[in-house]
Amino acid sequence: MSDLSAEDRKLVTLARATRARTGAAEGAAVRDSDGRTYAAATVDLPSLQVSAIGVCVAMAVASGSQGLEAVVVLTDADIVFPDDLSAVRDFGGAGVVVHRGDHQGAIAESLGS
């Protein structure tokens, strides 16, 4: 995590706390183009399934944000799911950095949307 900026480390902390608090499969946090942060966990109900990144993007859009600067997702999955990358790209544009890490916050990869 030491290679991350201070602002991206804050996203890791938010995502980790959200995942731990809810016990969800994933925790995510995003920073929008105004510097506001949004953190969320996976929603897995019988009638509604949304990834943690999907919830964060929806929160940013619903709050009137104009775009994204960075994304962190903490997950046991070995990849960032293509639909999540598409949502980040659709809202934030190409090149938004997406950091994927494990449930303890150790970042395994950083990629552009």
Buried (B, 14 or more C-beta within 10 A) or exposed (E): BEEBEEEBBBBBBBBBBBBBEBEBBBBBBBBBBEEBBBBBBBBEEEEEEBBBBBBBBBBBBEEEBEEBBBBBBBBEEEEBBEEBBEBBBEBBEEEBBBBBBEBEBEBEEBEEB
